[in-house]
Amino acid sequence: MPVTNQQVAGHVFLQQMYDDSYFPDHVVDRGKAILLRLCERVEVEQLSDLETLYALTQAATEEFNLLEREFVAAGSGIETVAREWICDEFCFIATAYGFMDADAEELTSGRDW
C-alpha cells in the first residue's frame, strides 16, 4: 500500500546514506523499506496518541537493529553520522503525521546502533 501523506510521498528517505559510498545502496534500500513500512502502518492504524506511535517506531527500530548486521557484513555500519540521519528520519515521520511533541530519543530508544 503506497503512502498517502503527500509530505512523506515526496520525501527521499536516507538520501545522505545513498549519497555516501560507504553505505551500500542495497542495504540502504532495506532501511528505506523499513521507514516506508512504518509510514504505512501509521496510516493504516490512524494513530491518535504518542504511545501507539512509540510502539510502532520501536518495532521499526528493532528492524534497524537487525539491519546493522547487514551493514557490517557489507563492510559498513551504522556509525555516529548514520545514526543521526536515521533518527532524523524517524523525527520526520513523527512530524509528518502530526506528532510534533514526539520525543526524538523515545522514537528510537530501543536502538543498539
Backbone as a printed PyTorch tensor [residue, N CA C, xyz], in Angstrom:
tensor([[[ 0.8410, -1.1710,  0.0000],
         [ 0.0000,  0.0000,  0.0000],
         [ 0.8920,  1.2420,  0.0000]],

        [[ 0.7860,  2.0730, -1.0120],
         [ 1.6130,  3.2860, -1.0260],
         [ 1.1090,  4.2980,  0.0080]],

        [[ 2.0330,  5.0920,  0.5170],
         [ 1.6540,  6.1050,  1.4980],
         [ 0.8350,  7.1950,  0.8130]],

        [[-0.0810,  7.7880,  1.5640],
         [-0.9310,  8.8420,  1.0120],
         [-0.5400, 10.2200,  1.5190]],

        [[ 0.2150, 10.2880,  2.5960],
         [ 0.6770, 11.5750,  3.1150],
         [ 1.6100, 12.1960,  2.0770]],

        [[ 1.2220, 13.3530,  1.5480],
         [ 1.9810, 13.9750,  0.4610],
         [ 3.3910, 14.3850,  0.8850]],

        [[ 3.5370, 14.8060,  2.1250],
         [ 4.8640, 15.1830,  2.6260],
         [ 5.7910, 13.9670,  2.6140]],

        [[ 5.2760, 12.8320,  3.0330],
         [ 6.0570, 11.5970,  3.0640],
         [ 6.2950, 11.0740,  1.6430]],

        [[ 5.2580, 11.1000,  0.8210],
         [ 5.3690, 10.5840, -0.5410],
         [ 6.4290, 11.3340, -1.3420]],

        [[ 6.6250, 12.6120, -1.0540],
         [ 7.6070, 13.4010, -1.7680],
         [ 8.9890, 13.4060, -1.1420]],

        [[ 9.1700, 12.6520, -0.0750],
         [10.4340, 12.6430,  0.6760],
         [11.3200, 11.4820,  0.2200]],

        [[12.5960, 11.7480,  0.0780],
         [13.5580, 10.6870, -0.2440],
         [14.2210, 10.2640,  1.0650]],

        [[13.8320,  9.1170,  1.5600],
         [14.3840,  8.6200,  2.8160],
         [15.8490,  8.2320,  2.6530]],

        [[16.6330,  8.5540,  3.6670],
         [18.0430,  8.1750,  3.7880],
         [18.9010,  8.6870,  2.6310]],

        [[18.5490,  9.8310,  2.0920],
         [19.2710, 10.3900,  0.9520],
         [20.7650, 10.5430,  1.2440]],

        [[21.1110, 10.9890,  2.4570],
         [22.5230, 11.1770,  2.7930],
         [23.2900,  9.8630,  2.7290]],

        [[22.6410,  8.7850,  3.0900],
         [23.3050,  7.4840,  3.0440],
         [23.4880,  7.0300,  1.5970]],

        [[22.5150,  7.2970,  0.7580],
         [22.6630,  6.9780, -0.6630],
         [23.7970,  7.7890, -1.2830]],

        [[23.9600,  9.0260, -0.8070],
         [24.9880,  9.9110, -1.3580],
         [26.4010,  9.5710, -0.8970]],

        [[26.5230,  8.7270,  0.1140],
         [27.8250,  8.3750,  0.6870],
         [28.1660,  6.9330,  0.2880]],

        [[29.2320,  6.7620, -0.4470],
         [29.5970,  5.4270, -0.9580],
         [29.9570,  4.4290,  0.1420]],

        [[30.1560,  4.8950,  1.3660],
         [30.4420,  3.9970,  2.4920],
         [29.2640,  3.0620,  2.7620]],

        [[28.0740,  3.5220,  2.4260],
         [26.8640,  2.7390,  2.6980],
         [26.3790,  2.0740,  1.4120]],

        [[26.3780,  0.7470,  1.3660],
         [25.9320,  0.0490,  0.1510],
         [24.4430,  0.2920, -0.1090]],

        [[24.1410,  0.6750, -1.3350],
         [22.7610,  1.0080, -1.6870],
         [21.7810, -0.1170, -1.3860]],

        [[22.1910, -1.3630, -1.6310],
         [21.2440, -2.4650, -1.4240],
         [20.8610, -2.6130,  0.0480]],

        [[21.7460, -2.2250,  0.9580],
         [21.4060, -2.2760,  2.3790],
         [20.6020, -1.0340,  2.7670]],

        [[20.9760,  0.1100,  2.2180],
         [20.2130,  1.3360,  2.4710],
         [18.7860,  1.1660,  1.9570]],

        [[18.6230,  0.4710,  0.8410],
         [17.2800,  0.1780,  0.3140],
         [16.4320, -0.5310,  1.3630]],

        [[17.0380, -1.4380,  2.0920],
         [16.3020, -2.1730,  3.1410],
         [15.9000, -1.2280,  4.2650]],

        [[16.7850, -0.2830,  4.6050],
         [16.4480,  0.7220,  5.6200],
         [15.3090,  1.6090,  5.1620]],

        [[15.3520,  2.0180,  3.9160],
         [14.2760,  2.8310,  3.3460],
         [12.9550,  2.0670,  3.4100]],

        [[12.9920,  0.7870,  3.1090],
         [11.7780, -0.0410,  3.1510],
         [11.2150, -0.1140,  4.5690]],

        [[12.0880, -0.1850,  5.5660],
         [11.6320, -0.1860,  6.9640],
         [10.8640,  1.0940,  7.2510]],

        [[11.4200,  2.2120,  6.8450],
         [10.7850,  3.5050,  7.1100],
         [ 9.4570,  3.6350,  6.3680]],

        [[ 9.3990,  3.1650,  5.1440],
         [ 8.1420,  3.2230,  4.3910],
         [ 7.0750,  2.3200,  5.0070]],

        [[ 7.4760,  1.1450,  5.4890],
         [ 6.5100,  0.2640,  6.1780],
         [ 5.9870,  0.9380,  7.4420]],

        [[ 6.8680,  1.6500,  8.1380],
         [ 6.4380,  2.3790,  9.3300],
         [ 5.3710,  3.4050,  8.9430]],

        [[ 5.6030,  4.1500,  7.8820],
         [ 4.6220,  5.1390,  7.4260],
         [ 3.2980,  4.4780,  7.0640]],

        [[ 3.3710,  3.3630,  6.3730],
         [ 2.1560,  2.6440,  6.0020],
         [ 1.3770,  2.2210,  7.2390]],

        [[ 2.0810,  1.7270,  8.2380],
         [ 1.4030,  1.2980,  9.4740],
         [ 0.7720,  2.4820, 10.1970]],

        [[ 1.4670,  3.6140, 10.2170],
         [ 0.9000,  4.8100, 10.8510],
         [-0.4020,  5.1910, 10.1440]],

        [[-0.4010,  5.1230,  8.8290],
         [-1.6030,  5.4840,  8.0790],
         [-2.7290,  4.4700,  8.2630]],

        [[-2.4120,  3.2010,  8.2030],
         [-3.4360,  2.1590,  8.3370],
         [-4.0690,  2.2040,  9.7250]],

        [[-3.2410,  2.3680, 10.7390],
         [-3.7490,  2.3400, 12.1120],
         [-4.3040,  3.6820, 12.5610]],

        [[-4.1530,  4.7230, 11.7480],
         [-4.6840,  6.0520, 12.0560],
         [-4.4180,  6.4280, 13.5130]],

        [[-3.1600,  6.5250, 13.8350],
         [-2.7310,  6.7710, 15.2070],
         [-3.2810,  8.0720, 15.7720]],

        [[-3.5770,  8.0330, 17.0660],
         [-4.0660,  9.2400, 17.7250],
         [-3.2780,  9.5800, 18.9810]],

        [[-2.3200,  8.7150, 19.3530],
         [-1.5640,  9.0150, 20.5670],
         [-0.0950,  8.6230, 20.4030]],

        [[ 0.7300,  9.2740, 21.1980],
         [ 2.1740,  9.0480, 21.1250],
         [ 2.5750,  7.6430, 21.5290]],

        [[ 1.9140,  7.0690, 22.4850],
         [ 2.2960,  5.7260, 22.9460],
         [ 2.1900,  4.7000, 21.8200]],

        [[ 1.1540,  4.8130, 21.0120],
         [ 0.9990,  3.8960, 19.8910],
         [ 2.0720,  4.1680, 18.8390]],

        [[ 2.3590,  5.4440, 18.6040],
         [ 3.4420,  5.7810, 17.6740],
         [ 4.7510,  5.1890, 18.1640]],

        [[ 5.0480,  5.3460, 19.4530],
         [ 6.2960,  4.8020, 20.0080],
         [ 6.3710,  3.2890, 19.8510]],

        [[ 5.2450,  2.6040, 19.9930],
         [ 5.2410,  1.1490, 19.8160],
         [ 5.6140,  0.7890, 18.3730]],

        [[ 5.0910,  1.5390, 17.4140],
         [ 5.4230,  1.2770, 16.0140],
         [ 6.8750,  1.6340, 15.7090]],

        [[ 7.3500,  2.7400, 16.2540],
         [ 8.7400,  3.1200, 15.9720],
         [ 9.7050,  2.1640, 16.6490]],

        [[ 9.3220,  1.5940, 17.7710],
         [10.1930,  0.6120, 18.4160],
         [10.3280, -0.6380, 17.5600]],

        [[ 9.2330, -1.0520, 16.9440],
         [ 9.2880, -2.2130, 16.0500],
         [10.2110, -1.9160, 14.8610]],

        [[10.1130, -0.7160, 14.3080],
         [10.9790, -0.3350, 13.1880],
         [12.4340, -0.2240, 13.6470]],

        [[12.6430,  0.2530, 14.8560],
         [13.9980,  0.3430, 15.4060],
         [14.6060, -1.0420, 15.5450]],

        [[13.8210, -2.0130, 15.9610],
         [14.3050, -3.3920, 16.0560],
         [14.7280, -3.9130, 14.6850]],

        [[13.9830, -3.5300, 13.6510],
         [14.3670, -3.9420, 12.3000],
         [15.7110, -3.3240, 11.9180]],

        [[15.9270, -2.0700, 12.2990],
         [17.2290, -1.4390, 12.0440],
         [18.3260, -2.1140, 12.8560]],

        [[18.0050, -2.5700, 14.0630],
         [19.0000, -3.3000, 14.8590],
         [19.4850, -4.5300, 14.0930]],

        [[18.5730, -5.2300, 13.4690],
         [18.9410, -6.4040, 12.6650],
         [19.6730, -5.9950, 11.3910]],

        [[19.2800, -4.8800, 10.8140],
         [19.9070, -4.4040,  9.5850],
         [21.3640, -4.0010,  9.8160]],

        [[21.6940, -3.5990, 11.0110],
         [23.0800, -3.2350, 11.3360],
         [24.0300, -4.3710, 10.9640]],

        [[23.6010, -5.6040, 11.1970],
         [24.4390, -6.7640, 10.8490],
         [24.7270, -6.8150,  9.3500]],

        [[23.7280, -6.4670,  8.5580],
         [23.9190, -6.4710,  7.1060],
         [24.8790, -5.3660,  6.6740]],

        [[24.7800, -4.2200,  7.3270],
         [25.7400, -3.1560,  7.0340],
         [27.1550, -3.6290,  7.3390]],

        [[27.3430, -4.2470,  8.4880],
         [28.6680, -4.7250,  8.8890],
         [29.1660, -5.7840,  7.9100]],

        [[28.3100, -6.7110,  7.5370],
         [28.7030, -7.7600,  6.5910],
         [29.1100, -7.1820,  5.2410]],

        [[28.5810, -6.0060,  4.9110],
         [28.9050, -5.3570,  3.6380],
         [30.0770, -4.3810,  3.7830]],

        [[30.7370, -4.4070,  4.9490],
         [31.8960, -3.5520,  5.1550],
         [31.5500, -2.1450,  5.5750]],

        [[30.3790, -1.9680,  6.1180],
         [29.8980, -0.6500,  6.5140],
         [29.4250, -0.7250,  7.9590]],

        [[28.5360,  0.1310,  8.3510],
         [27.9730,  0.1000,  9.6880],
         [27.1480,  1.3380,  9.9450]],

        [[26.3010,  1.2490, 10.9480],
         [25.5300,  2.4210, 11.3600],
         [26.3520,  3.1080, 12.4430]],

        [[27.1690,  4.0660, 11.9990],
         [28.0310,  4.7800, 12.9380],
         [27.3720,  6.1130, 13.3070]],

        [[28.0940,  6.9810, 13.9670],
         [27.5250,  8.1940, 14.5470],
         [26.7230,  9.0290, 13.5560]],

        [[27.2870,  9.3330, 12.4150],
         [26.5930, 10.1810, 11.4490],
         [25.3500,  9.4720, 10.9160]],

        [[25.4720,  8.2170, 10.5520],
         [24.3260,  7.4640, 10.0420],
         [23.2380,  7.3460, 11.1030]],

        [[23.6350,  7.1640, 12.3370],
         [22.6660,  7.0890, 13.4380],
         [21.8230,  8.3680, 13.4720]],

        [[22.4890,  9.5020, 13.3510],
         [21.7670, 10.7740, 13.3660],
         [20.8380, 10.8920, 12.1660]],

        [[21.3060, 10.4700, 10.9980],
         [20.4660, 10.5340,  9.8020],
         [19.2270,  9.6670,  9.9570]],

        [[19.3980,  8.4730, 10.4850],
         [18.2640,  7.5700, 10.6740],
         [17.2960,  8.1400, 11.7090]],

        [[17.8250,  8.6300, 12.8050],
         [16.9710,  9.2270, 13.8390],
         [16.2120, 10.4290, 13.2840]],

        [[16.8660, 11.2090, 12.4380],
         [16.1880, 12.3430, 11.7990],
         [15.0020, 11.8760, 10.9640]],

        [[15.1350, 10.7390, 10.3260],
         [14.0310, 10.2100,  9.5230],
         [12.8490,  9.8110, 10.4140]],

        [[13.1360,  9.2300, 11.5590],
         [12.0620,  8.9000, 12.4990],
         [11.3550, 10.1740, 12.9580]],

        [[12.1150, 11.2160, 13.2310],
         [11.5270, 12.5020, 13.6370],
         [10.7060, 13.1000, 12.4980]],

        [[11.2090, 13.0040, 11.2820],
         [10.4650, 13.4870, 10.1220],
         [ 9.1090, 12.7910, 10.0380]],

        [[ 9.1150, 11.4890, 10.1930],
         [ 7.8690, 10.7170, 10.1160],
         [ 6.8950, 11.1690, 11.1930]],

        [[ 7.3780, 11.2900, 12.4220],
         [ 6.5000, 11.7230, 13.5180],
         [ 5.8750, 13.0770, 13.2000]],

        [[ 6.6760, 14.0060, 12.7450],
         [ 6.1870, 15.3490, 12.4290],
         [ 5.2220, 15.3190, 11.2440]],

        [[ 5.5480, 14.5550, 10.2230],
         [ 4.6980, 14.4780,  9.0310],
         [ 3.3060, 13.9650,  9.3610]],

        [[ 3.2050, 13.1610, 10.3990],
         [ 1.9050, 12.6140, 10.7870],
         [ 1.2950, 13.3470, 11.9770]],

        [[ 1.8170, 14.5320, 12.2740],
         [ 1.1870, 15.3960, 13.2710],
         [ 1.6170, 15.2010, 14.7040]],

        [[ 2.6440, 14.4100, 14.9370],
         [ 3.1230, 14.1790, 16.3020],
         [ 4.2930, 15.1170, 16.6020]],

        [[ 3.9840, 16.3980, 16.7060],
         [ 5.0090, 17.4220, 16.9170],
         [ 5.6940, 17.2840, 18.2740]],

        [[ 5.0200, 16.6630, 19.2360],
         [ 5.5650, 16.5290, 20.5870],
         [ 6.3360, 15.2340, 20.7960]],

        [[ 6.5390, 14.4720, 19.7450],
         [ 7.2550, 13.1960, 19.8850],
         [ 8.6830, 13.4640, 20.3560]],

        [[ 9.1210, 12.6710, 21.3010],
         [10.4780, 12.7860, 21.8350],
         [11.4340, 12.0420, 20.9040]],

        [[12.4420, 12.7500, 20.4220],
         [13.3790, 12.1770, 19.4580],
         [14.0710, 10.9320, 20.0040]],

        [[14.4460, 10.9380, 21.2580],
         [15.1160,  9.7790, 21.8590],
         [14.1630,  8.6080, 22.0340]],

        [[12.9390,  8.9080, 22.3890],
         [11.9530,  7.8480, 22.6170],
         [11.5900,  7.1250, 21.3130]],

        [[11.6130,  7.8470, 20.2000],
         [11.2630,  7.2320, 18.9070],
         [12.1660,  6.0550, 18.5670]],

        [[13.4170,  6.1090, 18.9810],
         [14.3750,  5.0230, 18.6740],
         [15.0780,  4.5350, 19.9340]],

        [[14.3950,  4.5610, 21.0380],
         [15.0430,  4.2290, 22.3180],
         [15.5590,  2.7900, 22.3910]],

        [[15.0430,  1.9040, 21.5700],
         [15.4920,  0.5190, 21.6060],
         [16.6700,  0.2360, 20.6920]],

        [[17.2780,  1.2690, 20.1480],
         [18.3580,  1.0480, 19.1770],
         [19.6220,  0.5680, 19.8650]],

        [[20.3650, -0.2780, 19.1430],
         [21.6810, -0.6970, 19.6420],
         [22.7510, -0.3550, 18.6150]],

        [[22.5180,  0.7080, 17.8650],
         [23.4730,  1.2110, 16.8940],
         [23.7890,  2.6420, 17.2190]]])
